[in-house]
Amino acid sequence: MNSRLHIAVIEGDGIGVDVTQAAIAVIEEATKQVGGFSLSFDPIAAGAGYYRETGVDIEPGGEEACGKADAILLGAIGLPDTRYPNGTEISPHLRLRERYQLYAGIRPVKAYPNGIQKLVDPRAANIDLIILRESTEGLFYSAAVHDRSIVVEDVEVSDILKITRATTEKLHNFAFKLAEKRKQRGGKGLVTCVDKANVFKSMAFFRKIYDEISPAYPDIKTGYNYVDAQALDLIRKPWEFDVLVMENMFGDILSDLAGGLVGGMGMASCAEIGDETGLFQPAHGSAPDIIGMDAANPLAAILSGALMLDYLGEKLGINALCVAGERIDQAVEKGFAENQIHPKEFGGDMGTKAVTNTVIDTIRDM
């Protein structure tokens, strides 16, 4: 039986177009090699460029179409000269997070052989961790797109940091289940709660729920770190961590820091998962300074595509999807190990198309 799945595709702005097309090309090759399912990629217009042309940031019915799809694949959104009237960036994807409660933001951080490593310690070659960022609450509950800030006569603004039991319980359960899955594949089996529980009641509540959830997972080790100490430890000893679970703003900041350790945002894949659907995107921006130059590193988008396939496989019980996602991961790993991938982002000579073609050729040869 061949299952046909529908993927809502928002290419967005700038290099979002290029890296999304690269991800789709790789996904299609993996799909062809594995078989057992097919994907339909359904385009949805959204982003800063669309807003500049139409006055709205996503096409009519676009948000609803995203919810009806099996998953959402997004490129990048934003242009520096295009803003909402309040001065903030165009961000329909934040509404998608809110509307579909995509609470679990997965940000993998992995060192690849022959890739860029910013730390001289040889143990940095073993960096392989996940920053699990709650994506609907925290300080981003007050993101401008939601219009929840308290403004007093243009002289004071207060933003609310919100932590709820219902979402935090789901997040911590997700963290421990993710650590179990990684342990089965040779991972450390460790979840570290990253917070600021010594200062904020909201963070003490976040940690309290973590302590309530953790006994249900006796095979997974637990740890704690205040967010400032965690920032330090991502420089001192990132190879010691596995799954780091944290509030929204903390995750936004630390995921960029951690990404810089293993090559930069061109390697920063991302999944945002809720109870009903998931959104998958590279964590980098639209990089308008390199539009049309065949210079963008497509690997973050390609690896996000692998996350999407793995998610769909588990959600729908179609093992072929998981196998296809694993093929993509293995092809990127093999490409680096055999010194065949040299993105321009790393000072190499390979643009978007060359990197993409190398991954595709590697999948064919596997």
Buried (B, 14 or more C-beta within 10 A) or exposed (E): EEBEBBBBBBBBBBBBBBBBBBBBBBBBBBBEBBEBBEBEBBBBBBBBBBBBEEEEBBBEEBBEBBEEBBBBBBBBBBBEEBBBEEEEBBBBBBBBBBBBBBBBBBBBBBBBEBBBBEBEEEEBBEBBBBBBBBBBBBBBBBBBBEEEEEEEEEEEEEBEBBBBEEBBBBBBBBBBBBBBBBBEEEBBBBBBBBBBBEEBEBBBBBBEBBEEBBEEBEEBBBBBBBBEEBBEBBBEBBBBBBBBBBBBBBBBBBBBBBBBBBBBBBBBBBBBBBEEBBBBBBBBBBBBEBBEEBBBBBBBBBBBBBBBBBBBBBBEEBEBBBBBBBBBBBBBBBBBBEEBBBBBBBEBEBBBBBBBBBBBBBBEEE
